[in-house]
Amino acid sequence: MGGWAIAVHGGAGVDPNLPLPLQEKAKLLLTRCLNLGISALRSSRPAIDVVELVVRELESDPFFNSGRGSALTEKGTVEMEASIMDGSGRRCGAVSGITTVKSPISLARLVMDKSPHSYLAFSGAEEFARQQGVETVDNEYFITPENVGMLKLAKESNAILYDYRIPTVGSDKCSAGVESPLQMNGLPIDVYAPETVGCVVVDGEGRCAAATSTGGLMNKMSGRIGDSPLIGAGTYACEVCGVSCTGEGEAIIRGTVARDVAAVMEYKGLGLQDAVDFVIKERLEEGKAGLIAVSKNGEVAYGFNCVGMFRGCATEDGFMEVGIWE
């Protein structure tokens, strides 16, 4: 075993004109969350605890698209989803359609630990949350003024907003007559907000874990479920590696991306970075997504085929990196 390793992401597909102050804000948040995870790993916390801890922190900050600050549905409400997986025994838990639970990732952990199931959604997941006594809030808690403005813009314009927290100054230039060049399942979409958050960890014992949480797409249909809560698509962990994905959920689902990283390591004998590169190239359409991954040997890797990915990673030997672009 090569020691512990950790990686976090705040979404793939970044506006190339994202203002520098927002870039720095993102890097500071990623660094803070990385340091939180590093501190837990140095205290010998198991991988599954660390991924939950880090994603909870990301959910509590409105900068990225999870928990507070989640993207809004076409109805102006928040419907969140999350999943978590422990590579030891391939245990997992997932939730969708969450509207009142303050930390969806911790509810997913409870589904894994305290229920006979792997996945609960909508009213059933909310009822389970009440039974478990988790902290709940009104749906308004998750809604930010910035996202209300971006939803209004999304409804008025067919322009693509790769980062829906771009200041709305000059948004009048987004003509409603401009046809969207971006498609999902062959249909044009108005707004693509892929700022899912995730964390992957291998601890000092070689145990891998992964966790992913999101509010989904801005202006999405109510009831839409993306890749983030789907084990094998947006999240996967096993004895070999842990993977968390981000980007266009429909493309990630079609490619069973997270599981494929593990599969080519297991069946083709590829190393971690080679496996990530293979899956990004062979299982995803260009410009769709990215992922972070760790291996049982203490390696860390990432890849993306779109414009930028908010990410950070660190290893026990002192390596640490936080970045957005190539």
GURO-839743 format. One record per residue (C-alpha): residue number from 1; residue in three letters; x, y, z. Coordinates in steps of 0.2 Angstrom, whole numbers. Layout:
residues N
(lodo NUM,"ALA",(X,Y,Z))
...
end
This chain:
residues 326
(lodo 1,"MET",(0,0,0))
(lodo 2,"GLY",(6,17,-4))
(lodo 3,"GLY",(-2,27,10))
(lodo 4,"TRP",(-18,38,9))
(lodo 5,"ALA",(-24,49,-5))
(lodo 6,"ILE",(-39,61,-7))
(lodo 7,"ALA",(-47,70,-22))
(lodo 8,"VAL",(-61,82,-22))
(lodo 9,"HIS",(-71,91,-36))
(lodo 10,"GLY",(-83,105,-38))
(lodo 11,"GLY",(-89,101,-56))
(lodo 12,"ALA",(-83,99,-74))
(lodo 13,"GLY",(-88,112,-87))
(lodo 14,"VAL",(-82,129,-82))
(lodo 15,"ASP",(-86,145,-91))
(lodo 16,"PRO",(-69,150,-99))
(lodo 17,"ASN",(-73,169,-94))
(lodo 18,"LEU",(-76,165,-76))
(lodo 19,"PRO",(-70,180,-66))
(lodo 20,"LEU",(-54,178,-57))
(lodo 21,"PRO",(-61,182,-40))
(lodo 22,"LEU",(-73,168,-42))
(lodo 23,"GLN",(-59,156,-48))
(lodo 24,"GLU",(-50,161,-32))
(lodo 25,"LYS",(-65,158,-21))
(lodo 26,"ALA",(-67,141,-29))
(lodo 27,"LYS",(-49,136,-26))
(lodo 28,"LEU",(-50,142,-8))
(lodo 29,"LEU",(-65,131,-5))
(lodo 30,"LEU",(-57,116,-12))
(lodo 31,"THR",(-42,119,-2))
(lodo 32,"ARG",(-52,120,14))
(lodo 33,"CYS",(-61,104,10))
(lodo 34,"LEU",(-45,95,5))
(lodo 35,"ASN",(-37,101,22))
(lodo 36,"LEU",(-52,95,31))
(lodo 37,"GLY",(-50,77,23))
(lodo 38,"ILE",(-31,77,26))
(lodo 39,"SER",(-33,81,44))
(lodo 40,"ALA",(-46,67,46))
(lodo 41,"LEU",(-34,55,37))
(lodo 42,"ARG",(-20,59,48))
(lodo 43,"SER",(-31,55,63))
(lodo 44,"SER",(-34,38,55))
(lodo 45,"ARG",(-52,40,50))
(lodo 46,"PRO",(-58,27,38))
(lodo 47,"ALA",(-61,32,20))
(lodo 48,"ILE",(-80,31,21))
(lodo 49,"ASP",(-80,44,35))
(lodo 50,"VAL",(-69,56,26))
(lodo 51,"VAL",(-78,56,10))
(lodo 52,"GLU",(-94,60,20))
(lodo 53,"LEU",(-86,73,30))
(lodo 54,"VAL",(-79,82,15))
(lodo 55,"VAL",(-95,82,4))
(lodo 56,"ARG",(-105,88,19))
(lodo 57,"GLU",(-93,103,20))
(lodo 58,"LEU",(-96,106,1))
(lodo 59,"GLU",(-114,105,3))
(lodo 60,"SER",(-114,118,17))
(lodo 61,"ASP",(-106,131,5))
(lodo 62,"PRO",(-117,139,-8))
(lodo 63,"PHE",(-103,141,-21))
(lodo 64,"PHE",(-105,124,-29))
(lodo 65,"ASN",(-121,115,-35))
(lodo 66,"SER",(-125,104,-20))
(lodo 67,"GLY",(-135,107,-3))
(lodo 68,"ARG",(-137,125,-1))
(lodo 69,"GLY",(-134,134,-17))
(lodo 70,"SER",(-142,119,-27))
(lodo 71,"ALA",(-148,122,-45))
(lodo 72,"LEU",(-167,125,-46))
(lodo 73,"THR",(-180,115,-55))
(lodo 74,"GLU",(-192,123,-68))
(lodo 75,"LYS",(-204,125,-54))
(lodo 76,"GLY",(-191,136,-44))
(lodo 77,"THR",(-188,122,-31))
(lodo 78,"VAL",(-173,112,-26))
(lodo 79,"GLU",(-172,93,-28))
(lodo 80,"MET",(-156,86,-23))
(lodo 81,"GLU",(-147,69,-25))
(lodo 82,"ALA",(-132,60,-18))
(lodo 83,"SER",(-123,43,-16))
(lodo 84,"ILE",(-109,36,-6))
(lodo 85,"MET",(-100,19,-8))
(lodo 86,"ASP",(-88,10,3))
(lodo 87,"GLY",(-76,-1,-7))
(lodo 88,"SER",(-74,-13,8))
(lodo 89,"GLY",(-89,-25,4))
(lodo 90,"ARG",(-96,-13,-10))
(lodo 91,"ARG",(-109,-6,2))
(lodo 92,"CYS",(-118,9,-4))
(lodo 93,"GLY",(-132,21,-1))
(lodo 94,"ALA",(-141,34,-12))
(lodo 95,"VAL",(-155,47,-12))
(lodo 96,"SER",(-165,57,-24))
(lodo 97,"GLY",(-178,70,-24))
(lodo 98,"ILE",(-172,77,-7))
(lodo 99,"THR",(-181,94,-3))
(lodo 100,"THR",(-178,97,16))
(lodo 101,"VAL",(-163,87,22))
(lodo 102,"LYS",(-149,98,25))
(lodo 103,"SER",(-135,86,21))
(lodo 104,"PRO",(-141,73,7))
(lodo 105,"ILE",(-124,64,8))
(lodo 106,"SER",(-127,60,26))
(lodo 107,"LEU",(-144,54,22))
(lodo 108,"ALA",(-136,43,9))
(lodo 109,"ARG",(-124,36,22))
(lodo 110,"LEU",(-139,32,33))
(lodo 111,"VAL",(-147,23,19))
(lodo 112,"MET",(-132,12,18))
(lodo 113,"ASP",(-129,9,36))
(lodo 114,"LYS",(-147,10,43))
(lodo 115,"SER",(-159,3,30))
(lodo 116,"PRO",(-160,-14,21))
(lodo 117,"HIS",(-160,-4,4))
(lodo 118,"SER",(-147,4,-7))
(lodo 119,"TYR",(-158,18,-14))
(lodo 120,"LEU",(-172,29,-7))
(lodo 121,"ALA",(-181,43,-17))
(lodo 122,"PHE",(-193,58,-15))
(lodo 123,"SER",(-206,55,-1))
(lodo 124,"GLY",(-199,39,4))
(lodo 125,"ALA",(-182,46,7))
(lodo 126,"GLU",(-189,61,16))
(lodo 127,"GLU",(-199,50,28))
(lodo 128,"PHE",(-184,39,31))
(lodo 129,"ALA",(-174,55,36))
(lodo 130,"ARG",(-188,60,48))
(lodo 131,"GLN",(-187,42,56))
(lodo 132,"GLN",(-168,44,58))
(lodo 133,"GLY",(-169,61,66))
(lodo 134,"VAL",(-158,70,53))
(lodo 135,"GLU",(-158,89,52))
(lodo 136,"THR",(-171,96,40))
(lodo 137,"VAL",(-174,114,34))
(lodo 138,"ASP",(-187,122,23))
(lodo 139,"ASN",(-184,121,5))
(lodo 140,"GLU",(-180,140,4))
(lodo 141,"TYR",(-164,137,14))
(lodo 142,"PHE",(-156,129,-1))
(lodo 143,"ILE",(-162,143,-13))
(lodo 144,"THR",(-150,158,-16))
(lodo 145,"PRO",(-154,175,-24))
(lodo 146,"GLU",(-141,171,-38))
(lodo 147,"ASN",(-149,155,-43))
(lodo 148,"VAL",(-167,163,-43))
(lodo 149,"GLY",(-159,176,-56))
(lodo 150,"MET",(-151,162,-66))
(lodo 151,"LEU",(-167,152,-67))
(lodo 152,"LYS",(-176,168,-73))
(lodo 153,"LEU",(-162,170,-86))
(lodo 154,"ALA",(-163,152,-91))
(lodo 155,"LYS",(-182,153,-94))
(lodo 156,"GLU",(-180,169,-105))
(lodo 157,"SER",(-165,163,-115))
(lodo 158,"ASN",(-159,148,-125))
(lodo 159,"ALA",(-141,153,-122))
(lodo 160,"ILE",(-130,140,-113))
(lodo 161,"LEU",(-123,145,-96))
(lodo 162,"TYR",(-108,134,-92))
(lodo 163,"ASP",(-107,142,-75))
(lodo 164,"TYR",(-124,148,-69))
(lodo 165,"ARG",(-116,159,-56))
(lodo 166,"ILE",(-109,171,-69))
(lodo 167,"PRO",(-114,189,-64))
(lodo 168,"THR",(-130,193,-73))
(lodo 169,"VAL",(-123,210,-79))
(lodo 170,"GLY",(-125,210,-98))
(lodo 171,"SER",(-137,195,-98))
(lodo 172,"ASP",(-148,205,-110))
(lodo 173,"LYS",(-136,200,-123))
(lodo 174,"CYS",(-142,183,-122))
(lodo 175,"SER",(-156,184,-135))
(lodo 176,"ALA",(-171,172,-134))
(lodo 177,"GLY",(-169,170,-152))
(lodo 178,"VAL",(-152,161,-151))
(lodo 179,"GLU",(-153,142,-153))
(lodo 180,"SER",(-144,132,-140))
(lodo 181,"PRO",(-129,122,-148))
(lodo 182,"LEU",(-129,110,-133))
(lodo 183,"GLN",(-140,95,-133))
(lodo 184,"MET",(-144,81,-121))
(lodo 185,"ASN",(-151,65,-127))
(lodo 186,"GLY",(-153,73,-144))
(lodo 187,"LEU",(-163,88,-138))
(lodo 188,"PRO",(-157,106,-135))
(lodo 189,"ILE",(-156,111,-117))
(lodo 190,"ASP",(-156,129,-110))
(lodo 191,"VAL",(-144,128,-96))
(lodo 192,"TYR",(-130,116,-92))
(lodo 193,"ALA",(-125,117,-74))
(lodo 194,"PRO",(-113,103,-70))
(lodo 195,"GLU",(-106,109,-54))
(lodo 196,"THR",(-109,93,-44))
(lodo 197,"VAL",(-97,90,-29))
(lodo 198,"GLY",(-88,74,-25))
(lodo 199,"CYS",(-74,66,-15))
(lodo 200,"VAL",(-64,50,-17))
(lodo 201,"VAL",(-52,43,-3))
(lodo 202,"VAL",(-41,29,0))
(lodo 203,"ASP",(-35,28,18))
(lodo 204,"GLY",(-19,21,26))
(lodo 205,"GLU",(-27,4,26))
(lodo 206,"GLY",(-30,4,7))
(lodo 207,"ARG",(-49,5,9))
(lodo 208,"CYS",(-57,16,-5))
(lodo 209,"ALA",(-73,26,-4))
(lodo 210,"ALA",(-82,38,-15))
(lodo 211,"ALA",(-96,51,-12))
(lodo 212,"THR",(-105,63,-24))
(lodo 213,"SER",(-119,76,-21))
(lodo 214,"THR",(-128,88,-33))
(lodo 215,"GLY",(-143,99,-36))
(lodo 216,"GLY",(-144,93,-54))
(lodo 217,"LEU",(-147,105,-69))
(lodo 218,"MET",(-153,122,-68))
(lodo 219,"ASN",(-171,123,-75))
(lodo 220,"LYS",(-172,104,-75))
(lodo 221,"MET",(-189,95,-76))
(lodo 222,"SER",(-196,91,-59))
(lodo 223,"GLY",(-192,72,-55))
(lodo 224,"ARG",(-176,72,-66))
(lodo 225,"ILE",(-163,60,-59))
(lodo 226,"GLY",(-145,62,-65))
(lodo 227,"ASP",(-129,51,-63))
(lodo 228,"SER",(-124,57,-46))
(lodo 229,"PRO",(-135,45,-36))
(lodo 230,"LEU",(-133,30,-48))
(lodo 231,"ILE",(-120,18,-42))
(lodo 232,"GLY",(-109,13,-56))
(lodo 233,"ALA",(-113,29,-66))
(lodo 234,"GLY",(-108,44,-55))
(lodo 235,"THR",(-101,35,-40))
(lodo 236,"TYR",(-92,19,-38))
(lodo 237,"ALA",(-80,11,-25))
(lodo 238,"CYS",(-73,-6,-24))
(lodo 239,"GLU",(-57,-15,-17))
(lodo 240,"VAL",(-47,-8,-32))
(lodo 241,"CYS",(-52,11,-33))
(lodo 242,"GLY",(-65,24,-29))
(lodo 243,"VAL",(-72,36,-42))
(lodo 244,"SER",(-84,51,-43))
(lodo 245,"CYS",(-90,59,-59))
(lodo 246,"THR",(-96,76,-64))
(lodo 247,"GLY",(-104,83,-80))
(lodo 248,"GLU",(-119,79,-91))
(lodo 249,"GLY",(-128,66,-81))
(lodo 250,"GLU",(-136,58,-96))
(lodo 251,"ALA",(-119,55,-104))
(lodo 252,"ILE",(-111,48,-88))
(lodo 253,"ILE",(-126,36,-86))
(lodo 254,"ARG",(-125,30,-104))
(lodo 255,"GLY",(-106,26,-101))
(lodo 256,"THR",(-108,19,-84))
(lodo 257,"VAL",(-92,29,-82))
(lodo 258,"ALA",(-87,26,-63))
(lodo 259,"ARG",(-89,8,-64))
(lodo 260,"ASP",(-79,7,-81))
(lodo 261,"VAL",(-64,14,-72))
(lodo 262,"ALA",(-64,0,-60))
(lodo 263,"ALA",(-68,-13,-74))
(lodo 264,"VAL",(-53,-8,-85))
(lodo 265,"MET",(-42,-9,-70))
(lodo 266,"GLU",(-48,-26,-65))
(lodo 267,"TYR",(-50,-34,-82))
(lodo 268,"LYS",(-37,-25,-93))
(lodo 269,"GLY",(-24,-23,-79))
(lodo 270,"LEU",(-23,-4,-82))
(lodo 271,"GLY",(-16,8,-69))
(lodo 272,"LEU",(-26,21,-62))
(lodo 273,"GLN",(-22,36,-73))
(lodo 274,"ASP",(-22,25,-89))
(lodo 275,"ALA",(-39,18,-84))
(lodo 276,"VAL",(-46,36,-81))
(lodo 277,"ASP",(-39,42,-98))
(lodo 278,"PHE",(-46,26,-107))
(lodo 279,"VAL",(-64,29,-100))
(lodo 280,"ILE",(-63,48,-103))
(lodo 281,"LYS",(-58,44,-121))
(lodo 282,"GLU",(-68,29,-125))
(lodo 283,"ARG",(-84,30,-115))
(lodo 284,"LEU",(-89,49,-116))
(lodo 285,"GLU",(-93,60,-130))
(lodo 286,"GLU",(-81,75,-131))
(lodo 287,"GLY",(-85,90,-120))
(lodo 288,"LYS",(-97,80,-108))
(lodo 289,"ALA",(-89,77,-91))
(lodo 290,"GLY",(-74,73,-79))
(lodo 291,"LEU",(-70,62,-65))
(lodo 292,"ILE",(-58,60,-50))
(lodo 293,"ALA",(-51,44,-44))
(lodo 294,"VAL",(-40,35,-31))
(lodo 295,"SER",(-33,18,-31))
(lodo 296,"LYS",(-29,6,-16))
(lodo 297,"ASN",(-11,9,-19))
(lodo 298,"GLY",(-12,27,-14))
(lodo 299,"GLU",(-13,34,-31))
(lodo 300,"VAL",(-24,49,-36))
(lodo 301,"ALA",(-30,54,-54))
(lodo 302,"TYR",(-42,64,-63))
(lodo 303,"GLY",(-47,68,-81))
(lodo 304,"PHE",(-60,78,-91))
(lodo 305,"ASN",(-64,82,-109))
(lodo 306,"CYS",(-73,98,-106))
(lodo 307,"VAL",(-68,116,-103))
(lodo 308,"GLY",(-60,115,-85))
(lodo 309,"MET",(-65,105,-69))
(lodo 310,"PHE",(-64,112,-52))
(lodo 311,"ARG",(-53,99,-42))
(lodo 312,"GLY",(-40,96,-29))
(lodo 313,"CYS",(-30,81,-24))
(lodo 314,"ALA",(-17,77,-11))
(lodo 315,"THR",(-7,61,-6))
(lodo 316,"GLU",(2,56,10))
(lodo 317,"ASP",(19,59,3))
(lodo 318,"GLY",(16,78,3))
(lodo 319,"PHE",(9,81,-15))
(lodo 320,"MET",(-5,93,-16))
(lodo 321,"GLU",(-14,102,-31))
(lodo 322,"VAL",(-29,113,-33))
(lodo 323,"GLY",(-34,118,-51))
(lodo 324,"ILE",(-47,122,-63))
(lodo 325,"TRP",(-40,122,-81))
(lodo 326,"GLU",(-29,109,-90))
end
